Amino acid sequence: MNRNTSVTVCAAAMGLLLVAGCSGGDGDGDAGETARPGPNSIQATGAAAQVQEQFERVVDTVLPSVVKIETGGGEGSGVVYDDQGHIVTNAHVVAGARQIRVTASSGGSPQEASLVGAFAPDDLAVVKVDGGSLKAATWGDSSEAEVGQMVLAMGNPLGLSGSVTNGIVSALHRTVSTQGEGDFSGSTIADAIQTSAPINPGNSGGALVTLNGEVIGVPTAAAQDPAAGGAAPGIGFATPSDTVKRIVPQLIRSGEVSDSGRAALGVVVRTLVDPQSGQRSAVVVVEVMEDSGAAKAGIEPGQLILSVNGTPTPTQTALTTVLANLDPGNTVPVEIQQEDGSKQEVKVTLGELPGGG
């Protein structure tokens, strides 16, 4: 992804949505009269009719598996993972929540839910409801997604429960970083699916669905246009279903992730900002984990990490993005700078990013 592109997570702040023209009628209309096609109406035929019918079938099949999630301070979406009441959502939707309520897309009374576990690096979480008859979604293989493939985004944008938008898979294998906010530490999602299906606040944690009725992604973030000061239309990102299928079963089993599949240097860092220019030029090592790849390579607190595997790392986000595209066990060159200004390159064998509940 272009370095000048920023993204925003798509949970919605709790609030009142006013839509002009959406108040109920006063009873004077012809509510009981069946609407009939006008004399100039045109019925869809051929391929157009087939596509329309398929859209309708997919919505009828998948939308019952998409729920609204309310936390008291905001709201988002979720997708039913199994018939045990486990629901997948984004970690940022439920971060810091003291109460979680789930409502089916068809409406009805909200159900109390509990947090099973969350993994912020991939922005995934699992909540669980007891009882009820929520329908599990069918999870597809995101590695088989193709650019140009038609998809539907289902969720609760701006509090509009059970909304559906459509678009295509615009690109694959994007690396997308989201900023931390409140109790959410931020994330860097590798192999994200870029889509033109509109992603709005409240869509977070919903479903990106193929015309086969399979969920191939969880809408997570929308690109921001710094020049326009708002969302960039038609550029949204979803966490791929392959990541969901790797992380979620671990959260269900233990509430934690023991096999993240994500590379780690084994350091705690912070971004170094030049006090005169305000420019971010490198990350400084604050702590080195014992027995980590960084420790074995001789990296020490106080040193600067200038690049990893040939890619400059001027910020924590840049460093995380590089690591998100590498695998545990890879040995990569890391350029460091000593406190006296001298530079050297060391070889680091990457470890695995630990998970937490």
C-alpha positions, 0 to 999 in steps of 0.5 A: 500500500502507498505509504501516504495512504492511511486507514481508519478502523470502521467501528461506529461511535454510539449515537443517534442516526437521523435519516430524512424521510424515514419516519413512519406514515400517518395511516392515510396511504394505500398501505394495503394495496399491492404495488404493480409494475408501471407501464414503462417498467423493464424486467431484468432478463438474461445474465442481468436477471441471473446476477440479481437472483444470485445476489438475492440468494446470497443475501438470504443465505448469509445475512442471518449469520451477520449480527450487530454488536453494541458495547455501550461506547460504540457499535460494530458487526460480527459474523457467527463462526459456529453453532456454539454461539461463537461470533467473530468480530474485530478486536477494536470493536470490543476493546475495553468493553464492559458490556457486549450485546449482540442482535441478529440482523433480523432484529429481535431482543439483544443478547448478552455476550462475553468476550472469549479472547482477542488478538490485536495484531490481526484485529480479531476477537471472539465473543460468545452468546449462550442460547439462541439459534444463530446460524453459522456462516460458511467460511471460504478460502481467501487464498482463492480470491481473485482481483475483479471478483464480485463481493458483498459487504454485510454489516451495520454501517452507521447503525443501519442493521443488516445493510448490504453493499456490493463491489469487487475485490480490488487488490490482494495481499495488502499490508494495512496498519491501523492506529491504536485508540483507547484500549485498542493497541492498533494492528497490522494486517498482512494479506488484507483484501482490498475491496470497492464495496463501501466500508463505513463506520459500523461495518467493522467485524462484518462479512465480505462475501463471495457470490458463492455465499462464502465469507472470505474476509472481515471488513476492518478498515477504510482508507483515508484521504488526507487531502479530503480529510475523510474516507477515500470512497471505494477503498476498504480493507478486510482481514482475510478468512485464512487468517480468521481460520488460523487465529479464531480456533486458538481464541476459542480453545484458550482465549489466547494465541499460541501460534500467531504465524507472525514474525518478531524481532524480540524487541520493544521499540518506540519511534524516535522523533528529531526534536528540531525537525519533528521528523521520524527517522528510526525506532529506538530499542527500549527492551530486548527479550531474553533468548530472542533473535535480536538478543542472539544477534547482539542488539541492545537497548539504546540502539536504533533500528534503521532498516529490516531486510533492506526496508527502512523502518522510520516508525514503529508502524513501518517496522511492524509492516516489514515484519508482517510480511516475513515468516518466523524462522527467516534470517534477515539483515537488520541495520542498527546504529550505535549511540555513538552514531556508528552503523552496522548490519547484523543477521537476525533469525526471527522468532514468533510474535506472542499472543495474548488474551 
